[in-house]
């Protein structure tokens, strides 16, 4: 799986972790256990009452065993979103 991440390096990605958190940032690197390095990152915190809040993180490392999904972000579409007006239930943690 790690070799498939090569095409994501230096691109904006969305990462959903096993505890239901959503991180957005530029993928700068990874290792064989899918530990990820994100630059210019932020966490999107979802709420059903107040909309999406973005918490700025800067350089951030995510442990590979916490990664559930990685996907590319279309920055043009993402920039047009009015995040404070989007309301959604937070994701639940993955239970094994």
MARTOR-122518 format. One record per atom (N, C-alpha, C, O, CB): residue in one letter; residue number from 1; z negated, y negated, x. Coordinates in nm, 2 decimals. Atoms other than C-alpha are relative to their C-alpha. Glycine has a CB too. Layout:
BEGIN
["A"; NUM; [Z; Y; X]] ...
END
This chain:
BEGIN
["X"; 1; [0.00; 0.12; 0.08]] ["X"; 1; [0.00; 0.00; 0.00]] ["X"; 1; [0.00; -0.13; 0.09]] ["X"; 1; [0.06; -0.23; 0.05]] ["X"; 1; [-0.12; 0.00; -0.09]] ["X"; 2; [0.01; 0.12; -0.08]] ["X"; 2; [-0.08; -0.24; 0.28]] ["X"; 2; [0.14; -0.06; 0.04]] ["X"; 2; [0.16; -0.18; 0.05]] ["X"; 2; [-0.09; 0.02; 0.12]] ["X"; 3; [-0.13; 0.05; -0.05]] ["X"; 3; [0.28; -0.26; 0.41]] ["X"; 3; [0.07; -0.07; -0.11]] ["X"; 3; [0.16; -0.15; -0.08]] ["X"; 3; [0.08; 0.12; 0.05]] ["X"; 4; [-0.06; 0.07; 0.11]] ["X"; 4; [0.39; -0.37; 0.06]] ["X"; 4; [-0.05; -0.15; -0.01]] ["X"; 4; [0.02; -0.23; -0.08]] ["X"; 4; [-0.03; 0.07; -0.13]] ["X"; 5; [0.05; 0.14; 0.01]] ["X"; 5; [0.18; -0.69; 0.10]] ["X"; 5; [0.07; -0.09; 0.10]] ["X"; 5; [0.05; -0.21; 0.09]] ["X"; 5; [-0.15; 0.00; 0.03]] ["X"; 6; [-0.07; 0.08; -0.10]] ["X"; 6; [0.40; -0.81; 0.39]] ["X"; 6; [0.08; -0.11; -0.07]] ["X"; 6; [0.08; -0.23; -0.02]] ["X"; 6; [0.09; 0.08; 0.09]] ["X"; 7; [-0.08; 0.11; 0.07]] ["X"; 7; [0.62; -1.00; 0.14]] ["X"; 7; [-0.08; -0.11; -0.06]] ["X"; 7; [-0.02; -0.21; -0.10]] ["X"; 7; [0.09; 0.07; -0.10]] ["X"; 8; [0.09; 0.10; 0.06]] ["X"; 8; [0.32; -1.18; 0.00]] ["X"; 8; [-0.05; -0.10; 0.10]] ["X"; 8; [-0.10; -0.21; 0.06]] ["X"; 8; [-0.11; 0.07; -0.08]] ["X"; 9; [0.06; 0.09; -0.10]] ["X"; 9; [0.21; -1.34; 0.33]] ["X"; 9; [0.07; -0.14; 0.00]] ["X"; 9; [0.19; -0.14; -0.01]] ["X"; 9; [0.01; 0.07; 0.14]] ["X"; 10; [-0.04; 0.14; 0.00]] ["X"; 10; [0.24; -1.72; 0.33]] ["X"; 10; [0.06; -0.04; -0.14]] ["X"; 10; [0.13; -0.14; -0.15]] ["X"; 10; [0.11; -0.03; 0.10]] ["X"; 11; [-0.03; 0.03; 0.14]] ["X"; 11; [0.30; -1.72; -0.05]] ["X"; 11; [-0.12; -0.01; -0.08]] ["X"; 11; [-0.23; 0.04; -0.05]] ["X"; 11; [0.10; 0.11; -0.06]] ["X"; 12; [0.12; 0.01; 0.08]] ["X"; 12; [0.07; -1.82; -0.33]] ["X"; 12; [-0.01; 0.12; -0.09]] ["X"; 12; [0.08; 0.17; -0.15]] ["X"; 12; [0.02; -0.13; -0.09]] ["X"; 13; [0.03; -0.12; 0.07]] ["X"; 13; [-0.09; -1.52; -0.49]] ["X"; 13; [-0.12; -0.02; -0.10]] ["X"; 13; [-0.20; -0.11; -0.08]] ["X"; 13; [-0.03; 0.12; 0.09]] ["X"; 14; [0.11; -0.01; 0.08]] ["X"; 14; [-0.33; -1.44; -0.77]] ["X"; 14; [-0.07; 0.13; 0.02]] ["X"; 14; [0.00; 0.24; 0.03]] ["X"; 14; [0.04; -0.02; -0.16]] ["X"; 15; [0.07; -0.13; -0.03]] ["X"; 15; [-0.60; -1.18; -0.70]] ["X"; 15; [-0.11; 0.01; -0.11]] ["X"; 15; [-0.19; -0.08; -0.13]] ["X"; 15; [-0.06; 0.00; 0.14]] ["X"; 16; [0.10; -0.03; 0.09]] ["X"; 16; [-0.81; -1.02; -0.97]] ["X"; 16; [-0.09; 0.10; 0.06]] ["X"; 16; [-0.04; 0.21; 0.11]] ["X"; 16; [0.05; 0.05; -0.14]] ["X"; 17; [0.09; -0.09; -0.06]] ["X"; 17; [-1.12; -0.85; -0.84]] ["X"; 17; [-0.06; 0.10; -0.10]] ["X"; 17; [-0.05; 0.08; -0.22]] ["X"; 17; [-0.11; -0.08; 0.08]] ["X"; 18; [0.05; -0.10; 0.08]] ["X"; 18; [-1.30; -0.55; -0.97]] ["X"; 18; [-0.12; -0.05; -0.09]] ["X"; 18; [-0.15; 0.01; -0.19]] ["X"; 18; [-0.05; 0.12; 0.08]] ["X"; 19; [0.10; 0.06; 0.08]] ["X"; 19; [-1.58; -0.78; -1.10]] ["X"; 19; [0.06; -0.10; -0.10]] ["X"; 19; [-0.02; -0.17; -0.17]] ["X"; 19; [-0.11; -0.06; 0.08]] ["X"; 20; [-0.06; 0.08; 0.10]] ["X"; 20; [-1.33; -0.97; -1.31]] ["X"; 20; [0.03; -0.14; 0.04]] ["X"; 20; [0.07; -0.23; -0.05]] ["X"; 20; [-0.08; 0.00; -0.12]] ["X"; 21; [-0.03; 0.13; -0.05]] ["X"; 21; [-1.29; -1.28; -1.10]] ["X"; 21; [0.15; -0.02; 0.03]] ["X"; 21; [0.21; 0.08; 0.07]] ["X"; 21; [-0.09; -0.04; 0.12]] ["X"; 22; [-0.14; 0.03; -0.02]] ["X"; 22; [-0.95; -1.45; -1.05]] ["X"; 22; [0.01; -0.11; 0.11]] ["X"; 22; [-0.04; -0.22; 0.09]] ["X"; 22; [0.07; -0.05; -0.12]] ["X"; 23; [-0.02; 0.09; -0.11]] ["X"; 23; [-0.87; -1.61; -0.71]] ["X"; 23; [0.15; -0.03; 0.02]] ["X"; 23; [0.23; 0.05; 0.01]] ["X"; 23; [-0.06; 0.06; 0.13]] ["X"; 24; [-0.13; 0.05; -0.02]] ["X"; 24; [-0.56; -1.82; -0.64]] ["X"; 24; [0.00; -0.06; 0.14]] ["X"; 24; [-0.09; -0.14; 0.17]] ["X"; 24; [0.05; -0.10; -0.11]] ["X"; 25; [-0.01; 0.06; -0.14]] ["X"; 25; [-0.45; -1.91; -0.28]] ["X"; 25; [0.12; 0.05; 0.07]] ["X"; 25; [0.20; 0.13; 0.02]] ["X"; 25; [-0.12; 0.02; 0.07]] ["X"; 26; [-0.11; -0.04; -0.09]] ["X"; 26; [-0.20; -1.87; 0.00]] ["X"; 26; [-0.05; 0.12; 0.08]] ["X"; 26; [-0.14; 0.10; 0.16]] ["X"; 26; [0.05; -0.12; 0.09]] ["X"; 27; [0.04; -0.12; -0.08]] ["X"; 27; [-0.22; -1.52; 0.15]] ["X"; 27; [0.04; -0.02; 0.14]] ["X"; 27; [0.16; -0.04; 0.17]] ["X"; 27; [0.07; 0.13; -0.06]] ["X"; 28; [-0.03; 0.03; -0.14]] ["X"; 28; [-0.25; -1.57; 0.52]] ["X"; 28; [-0.01; 0.13; 0.08]] ["X"; 28; [0.05; 0.14; 0.19]] ["X"; 28; [-0.11; -0.09; 0.06]] ["X"; 29; [0.01; -0.12; -0.08]] ["X"; 29; [-0.33; -1.21; 0.63]] ["X"; 29; [-0.07; 0.11; -0.08]] ["X"; 29; [-0.14; 0.08; -0.17]] ["X"; 29; [-0.05; -0.02; 0.14]] ["X"; 30; [0.07; -0.11; 0.05]] ["X"; 30; [-0.46; -0.87; 0.55]] ["X"; 30; [-0.01; 0.11; 0.10]] ["X"; 30; [0.05; 0.10; 0.21]] ["X"; 30; [0.07; 0.06; -0.13]] ["X"; 31; [0.01; -0.11; -0.09]] ["X"; 31; [-0.57; -0.55; 0.72]] ["X"; 31; [0.03; 0.14; -0.07]] ["X"; 31; [0.07; 0.14; -0.19]] ["X"; 31; [-0.13; 0.01; 0.07]] ["X"; 32; [-0.03; -0.13; 0.05]] ["X"; 32; [-0.53; -0.17; 0.66]] ["X"; 32; [-0.09; 0.04; -0.12]] ["X"; 32; [-0.06; 0.13; -0.20]] ["X"; 32; [-0.01; 0.10; 0.10]] ["X"; 33; [0.08; -0.03; 0.11]] ["X"; 33; [-0.82; -0.17; 0.41]] ["X"; 33; [0.01; -0.11; -0.11]] ["X"; 33; [-0.07; -0.12; -0.20]] ["X"; 33; [-0.15; 0.01; 0.04]] ["X"; 34; [-0.03; 0.10; 0.10]] ["X"; 34; [-0.67; -0.46; 0.21]] ["X"; 34; [-0.10; -0.11; -0.01]] ["X"; 34; [-0.11; -0.18; -0.11]] ["X"; 34; [0.02; 0.06; -0.14]] ["X"; 35; [0.07; 0.13; -0.01]] ["X"; 35; [-0.92; -0.72; 0.32]] ["X"; 35; [0.10; -0.11; 0.01]] ["X"; 35; [0.19; -0.10; 0.08]] ["X"; 35; [-0.10; 0.00; 0.13]] ["X"; 36; [-0.10; 0.11; 0.02]] ["X"; 36; [-0.74; -1.04; 0.23]] ["X"; 36; [-0.06; -0.13; 0.05]] ["X"; 36; [-0.18; -0.16; 0.03]] ["X"; 36; [0.04; -0.01; -0.14]] ["X"; 37; [0.03; 0.14; -0.05]] ["X"; 37; [-0.75; -1.39; 0.39]] ["X"; 37; [0.08; -0.09; -0.09]] ["X"; 37; [0.21; -0.09; -0.08]] ["X"; 37; [0.02; -0.02; 0.15]] ["X"; 38; [-0.06; 0.10; 0.08]] ["X"; 38; [-0.67; -1.67; 0.15]] ["X"; 38; [-0.03; -0.14; 0.05]] ["X"; 38; [-0.14; -0.17; 0.09]] ["X"; 38; [-0.04; 0.01; -0.15]] ["X"; 39; [0.01; 0.14; -0.04]] ["X"; 39; [-0.61; -2.03; 0.25]] ["X"; 39; [0.02; -0.09; -0.12]] ["X"; 39; [0.10; -0.05; -0.21]] ["X"; 39; [0.09; -0.04; 0.12]] ["X"; 40; [-0.02; 0.10; 0.11]] ["X"; 40; [-0.63; -2.34; 0.02]] ["X"; 40; [-0.02; 0.07; -0.14]] ["X"; 40; [0.05; 0.06; -0.23]] ["X"; 40; [0.14; -0.06; 0.00]] ["X"; 41; [0.03; -0.08; 0.12]] ["X"; 41; [-0.79; -2.11; -0.24]] ["X"; 41; [-0.09; -0.07; -0.10]] ["X"; 41; [-0.17; -0.16; -0.07]] ["X"; 41; [-0.05; 0.13; 0.04]] ["X"; 42; [0.09; 0.04; 0.11]] ["X"; 42; [-0.97; -2.17; -0.57]] ["X"; 42; [-0.02; 0.12; -0.09]] ["X"; 42; [0.06; 0.21; -0.10]] ["X"; 42; [0.05; -0.12; -0.07]] ["X"; 43; [0.02; -0.10; 0.10]] ["X"; 43; [-1.13; -1.95; -0.83]] ["X"; 43; [0.02; -0.06; -0.14]] ["X"; 43; [-0.02; -0.18; -0.16]] ["X"; 43; [-0.15; 0.06; 0.01]] ["X"; 44; [-0.02; 0.05; 0.14]] ["X"; 44; [-1.03; -1.99; -1.19]] ["X"; 44; [-0.11; 0.07; -0.09]] ["X"; 44; [-0.11; 0.20; -0.10]] ["X"; 44; [0.14; 0.03; -0.06]] ["X"; 45; [0.11; -0.05; 0.08]] ["X"; 45; [-1.33; -1.95; -1.42]] ["X"; 45; [0.04; -0.02; -0.15]] ["X"; 45; [0.06; -0.13; -0.19]] ["X"; 45; [-0.14; -0.07; 0.03]] ["X"; 46; [-0.05; 0.00; 0.14]] ["X"; 46; [-1.23; -1.86; -1.78]] ["X"; 46; [-0.12; -0.02; -0.09]] ["X"; 46; [-0.23; 0.03; -0.07]] ["X"; 46; [0.08; 0.12; -0.03]] ["X"; 47; [0.10; 0.02; 0.10]] ["X"; 47; [-1.43; -1.97; -2.08]] ["X"; 47; [0.07; -0.01; -0.14]] ["X"; 47; [0.18; -0.07; -0.15]] ["X"; 47; [-0.08; -0.13; 0.02]] ["X"; 48; [-0.06; 0.00; 0.13]] ["X"; 48; [-1.37; -1.93; -2.45]] ["X"; 48; [-0.03; -0.13; -0.07]] ["X"; 48; [0.01; -0.16; -0.18]] ["X"; 48; [-0.05; 0.11; -0.09]] ["X"; 49; [0.04; 0.12; 0.06]] ["X"; 49; [-1.53; -2.27; -2.52]] ["X"; 49; [0.05; -0.13; 0.07]] ["X"; 49; [0.08; -0.23; 0.01]] ["X"; 49; [-0.15; -0.01; -0.01]] ["X"; 50; [-0.03; 0.12; -0.08]] ["X"; 50; [-1.44; -2.51; -2.24]] ["X"; 50; [0.13; 0.00; 0.07]] ["X"; 50; [0.17; -0.10; 0.14]] ["X"; 50; [-0.11; -0.03; 0.10]] ["X"; 51; [-0.12; -0.01; -0.08]] ["X"; 51; [-1.11; -2.40; -2.09]] ["X"; 51; [-0.02; 0.05; 0.14]] ["X"; 51; [-0.13; 0.09; 0.17]] ["X"; 51; [0.07; -0.13; 0.00]] ["X"; 52; [0.01; -0.06; -0.14]] ["X"; 52; [-1.03; -2.29; -1.74]] ["X"; 52; [-0.05; -0.11; 0.10]] ["X"; 52; [0.00; -0.22; 0.10]] ["X"; 52; [0.14; 0.05; 0.04]] ["X"; 53; [0.05; 0.09; -0.10]] ["X"; 53; [-1.23; -2.45; -1.46]] ["X"; 53; [0.04; 0.06; 0.13]] ["X"; 53; [0.04; 0.18; 0.15]] ["X"; 53; [-0.16; -0.01; 0.00]] ["X"; 54; [-0.04; -0.04; -0.13]] ["X"; 54; [-1.11; -2.44; -1.10]] ["X"; 54; [-0.10; -0.04; 0.10]] ["X"; 54; [-0.14; -0.16; 0.11]] ["X"; 54; [0.14; -0.06; 0.04]] ["X"; 55; [0.11; 0.03; -0.11]] ["X"; 55; [-1.37; -2.41; -0.82]] ["X"; 55; [0.07; 0.01; 0.13]] ["X"; 55; [0.12; 0.12; 0.17]] ["X"; 55; [-0.12; 0.11; -0.02]] ["X"; 56; [-0.06; 0.00; -0.13]] ["X"; 56; [-1.23; -2.51; -0.49]] ["X"; 56; [-0.08; 0.08; 0.11]] ["X"; 56; [-0.20; 0.06; 0.12]] ["X"; 56; [0.03; -0.14; 0.05]] ["X"; 57; [0.06; -0.08; -0.10]] ["X"; 57; [-1.30; -2.26; -0.21]] ["X"; 57; [0.05; -0.02; 0.15]] ["X"; 57; [-0.03; 0.00; 0.24]] ["X"; 57; [0.01; 0.14; -0.03]] ["X"; 58; [-0.06; 0.01; -0.13]] ["X"; 58; [-1.07; -2.34; 0.08]] ["X"; 58; [0.04; 0.13; 0.06]] ["X"; 58; [0.10; 0.21; 0.00]] ["X"; 58; [-0.10; -0.08; 0.10]] ["X"; 59; [-0.02; -0.13; -0.06]] ["X"; 59; [-1.05; -2.05; 0.33]] ["X"; 59; [-0.09; 0.10; -0.05]] ["X"; 59; [-0.21; 0.07; -0.06]] ["X"; 59; [-0.01; -0.01; 0.16]] ["X"; 60; [0.08; -0.10; 0.07]] ["X"; 60; [-1.17; -1.74; 0.16]] ["X"; 60; [0.04; 0.14; 0.04]] ["X"; 60; [0.16; 0.17; 0.05]] ["X"; 60; [0.00; -0.02; -0.15]] ["X"; 61; [-0.03; -0.14; -0.03]] ["X"; 61; [-1.20; -1.37; 0.25]] ["X"; 61; [-0.05; 0.09; -0.11]] ["X"; 61; [-0.16; 0.07; -0.16]] ["X"; 61; [-0.07; 0.04; 0.14]] ["X"; 62; [0.03; -0.09; 0.10]] ["X"; 62; [-1.19; -1.10; -0.01]] ["X"; 62; [0.00; 0.14; 0.05]] ["X"; 62; [0.10; 0.18; 0.11]] ["X"; 62; [0.09; -0.01; -0.13]] ["X"; 63; [0.01; -0.13; -0.04]] ["X"; 63; [-1.31; -0.75; 0.07]] ["X"; 63; [0.10; 0.09; -0.07]] ["X"; 63; [0.12; 0.08; -0.19]] ["X"; 63; [-0.14; 0.06; -0.01]] ["X"; 64; [-0.10; -0.09; 0.06]] ["X"; 64; [-1.04; -0.48; 0.01]] ["X"; 64; [-0.05; 0.08; -0.11]] ["X"; 64; [0.02; 0.11; -0.21]] ["X"; 64; [0.06; 0.08; 0.10]] ["X"; 65; [0.05; -0.09; 0.11]] ["X"; 65; [-1.27; -0.26; -0.20]] ["X"; 65; [-0.03; -0.08; -0.13]] ["X"; 65; [-0.06; -0.02; -0.23]] ["X"; 65; [-0.13; 0.07; 0.05]] ["X"; 66; [0.02; 0.08; 0.12]] ["X"; 66; [-1.31; -0.55; -0.45]] ["X"; 66; [0.13; -0.04; -0.06]] ["X"; 66; [0.13; -0.10; -0.17]] ["X"; 66; [-0.08; -0.13; 0.04]] ["X"; 67; [-0.13; 0.04; 0.05]] ["X"; 67; [-0.94; -0.60; -0.50]] ["X"; 67; [0.05; 0.10; -0.11]] ["X"; 67; [0.06; 0.22; -0.09]] ["X"; 67; [0.11; -0.01; 0.11]] ["X"; 68; [-0.05; -0.09; 0.11]] ["X"; 68; [-0.80; -0.47; -0.84]] ["X"; 68; [0.15; -0.03; -0.01]] ["X"; 68; [0.23; 0.07; -0.02]] ["X"; 68; [-0.07; -0.03; -0.13]] ["X"; 69; [-0.14; 0.04; 0.02]] ["X"; 69; [-0.46; -0.66; -0.87]] ["X"; 69; [0.03; -0.11; 0.09]] ["X"; 69; [-0.04; -0.21; 0.11]] ["X"; 69; [0.03; -0.03; -0.15]] ["X"; 70; [-0.06; 0.11; -0.08]] ["X"; 70; [-0.25; -0.88; -0.64]] ["X"; 70; [0.14; -0.03; -0.06]] ["X"; 70; [0.22; 0.06; -0.08]] ["X"; 70; [0.00; 0.03; 0.15]] ["X"; 71; [-0.13; 0.03; 0.05]] ["X"; 71; [0.05; -1.07; -0.77]] ["X"; 71; [0.04; -0.14; 0.05]] ["X"; 71; [-0.04; -0.22; 0.07]] ["X"; 71; [0.00; 0.00; -0.15]] ["X"; 72; [-0.06; 0.13; -0.04]] ["X"; 72; [0.28; -1.36; -0.67]] ["X"; 72; [-0.01; -0.10; -0.12]] ["X"; 72; [0.00; -0.06; -0.24]] ["X"; 72; [0.14; 0.02; 0.04]] ["X"; 73; [0.01; 0.11; 0.09]] ["X"; 73; [0.24; -1.69; -0.85]] ["X"; 73; [0.13; -0.08; 0.00]] ["X"; 73; [0.17; -0.12; 0.11]] ["X"; 73; [-0.13; -0.09; 0.02]] ["X"; 74; [-0.11; 0.09; 0.01]] ["X"; 74; [0.54; -1.89; -0.97]] ["X"; 74; [-0.06; -0.14; 0.00]] ["X"; 74; [-0.11; -0.18; -0.10]] ["X"; 74; [0.10; 0.03; -0.12]] ["X"; 75; [0.07; 0.13; -0.01]] ["X"; 75; [0.42; -2.23; -0.85]] ["X"; 75; [0.06; -0.10; -0.09]] ["X"; 75; [-0.02; -0.19; -0.14]] ["X"; 75; [0.01; -0.05; 0.15]] ["X"; 76; [-0.06; 0.09; 0.09]] ["X"; 76; [0.66; -2.42; -1.06]] ["X"; 76; [-0.06; 0.01; -0.14]] ["X"; 76; [-0.09; -0.09; -0.21]] ["X"; 76; [0.16; 0.02; -0.01]] ["X"; 77; [0.06; -0.03; 0.13]] ["X"; 77; [0.53; -2.26; -1.38]] ["X"; 77; [-0.15; -0.03; 0.00]] ["X"; 77; [-0.20; -0.09; -0.09]] ["X"; 77; [0.03; 0.14; -0.05]] ["X"; 78; [0.15; 0.02; -0.01]] ["X"; 78; [0.17; -2.27; -1.26]] ["X"; 78; [-0.03; -0.15; 0.00]] ["X"; 78; [-0.14; -0.19; -0.06]] ["X"; 78; [-0.05; 0.07; 0.13]] ["X"; 79; [0.03; 0.14; -0.01]] ["X"; 79; [0.19; -2.64; -1.19]] ["X"; 79; [0.01; -0.07; -0.14]] ["X"; 79; [-0.04; -0.18; -0.16]] ["X"; 79; [0.09; -0.07; 0.10]] ["X"; 80; [-0.02; 0.06; 0.13]] ["X"; 80; [0.30; -2.71; -1.55]] ["X"; 80; [-0.11; 0.03; -0.10]] ["X"; 80; [-0.12; -0.02; -0.21]] ["X"; 80; [0.13; 0.04; -0.06]] ["X"; 81; [0.10; -0.04; 0.09]] ["X"; 81; [0.00; -2.54; -1.70]] ["X"; 81; [-0.11; -0.11; -0.01]] ["X"; 81; [-0.15; -0.17; 0.09]] ["X"; 81; [-0.07; 0.13; 0.05]] ["X"; 82; [0.11; 0.09; 0.03]] ["X"; 82; [-0.27; -2.76; -1.86]] ["X"; 82; [-0.13; 0.09; -0.01]] ["X"; 82; [-0.17; 0.12; -0.11]] ["X"; 82; [0.02; -0.09; -0.13]] ["X"; 83; [0.11; -0.09; -0.01]] ["X"; 83; [-0.56; -2.54; -1.74]] ["X"; 83; [-0.13; -0.03; -0.09]] ["X"; 83; [-0.18; 0.06; -0.15]] ["X"; 83; [-0.04; 0.02; 0.14]] ["X"; 84; [0.12; 0.03; 0.08]] ["X"; 84; [-0.85; -2.73; -1.91]] ["X"; 84; [0.02; 0.03; -0.15]] ["X"; 84; [-0.08; 0.04; -0.22]] ["X"; 84; [-0.04; -0.14; 0.02]] ["X"; 85; [-0.02; -0.02; 0.15]] ["X"; 85; [-0.69; -2.68; -2.25]] ["X"; 85; [0.02; 0.15; -0.03]] ["X"; 85; [0.03; 0.19; -0.15]] ["X"; 85; [0.13; -0.08; -0.04]] ["X"; 86; [-0.02; -0.14; 0.02]] ["X"; 86; [-0.64; -2.30; -2.20]] ["X"; 86; [-0.14; 0.07; -0.01]] ["X"; 86; [-0.22; 0.06; 0.08]] ["X"; 86; [0.09; 0.07; 0.11]] ["X"; 87; [0.12; -0.07; 0.02]] ["X"; 87; [-0.93; -2.10; -2.34]] ["X"; 87; [0.02; 0.15; -0.01]] ["X"; 87; [0.11; 0.19; -0.07]] ["X"; 87; [-0.07; -0.05; -0.13]] ["X"; 88; [-0.02; -0.15; 0.00]] ["X"; 88; [-0.98; -1.73; -2.28]] ["X"; 88; [-0.14; 0.06; 0.04]] ["X"; 88; [-0.22; 0.00; 0.10]] ["X"; 88; [0.10; 0.04; 0.11]] ["X"; 89; [0.12; -0.07; -0.03]] ["X"; 89; [-1.26; -1.48; -2.26]] ["X"; 89; [0.01; 0.04; 0.15]] ["X"; 89; [0.11; 0.08; 0.20]] ["X"; 89; [-0.01; 0.13; -0.09]] ["X"; 90; [0.01; -0.05; -0.14]] ["X"; 90; [-1.37; -1.40; -1.90]] ["X"; 90; [0.03; 0.15; 0.00]] ["X"; 90; [0.00; 0.23; -0.09]] ["X"; 90; [-0.13; -0.03; 0.07]] ["X"; 91; [-0.03; -0.15; -0.02]] ["X"; 91; [-1.25; -1.05; -1.77]] ["X"; 91; [-0.13; 0.07; 0.02]] ["X"; 91; [-0.22; 0.02; 0.09]] ["X"; 91; [0.10; 0.02; 0.11]] ["X"; 92; [0.12; -0.08; -0.03]] ["X"; 92; [-1.51; -0.78; -1.77]] ["X"; 92; [0.02; 0.07; 0.13]] ["X"; 92; [0.13; 0.09; 0.18]] ["X"; 92; [-0.02; 0.11; -0.11]] ["X"; 93; [-0.01; -0.08; -0.13]] ["X"; 93; [-1.59; -0.58; -1.45]] ["X"; 93; [0.06; 0.13; -0.03]] ["X"; 93; [0.04; 0.18; -0.15]] ["X"; 93; [-0.14; 0.01; 0.06]] ["X"; 94; [-0.05; -0.14; 0.02]] ["X"; 94; [-1.42; -0.25; -1.40]] ["X"; 94; [-0.11; 0.10; 0.02]] ["X"; 94; [-0.19; 0.09; 0.12]] ["X"; 94; [0.11; 0.02; 0.11]] ["X"; 95; [0.10; -0.10; -0.01]] ["X"; 95; [-1.65; 0.04; -1.47]] ["X"; 95; [0.06; 0.13; 0.02]] ["X"; 95; [0.16; 0.17; -0.04]] ["X"; 95; [-0.08; 0.00; -0.14]] ["X"; 96; [-0.05; -0.13; -0.03]] ["X"; 96; [-1.59; 0.37; -1.31]] ["X"; 96; [-0.07; 0.11; -0.07]] ["X"; 96; [-0.04; 0.23; -0.05]] ["X"; 96; [0.00; 0.02; 0.15]] 
END
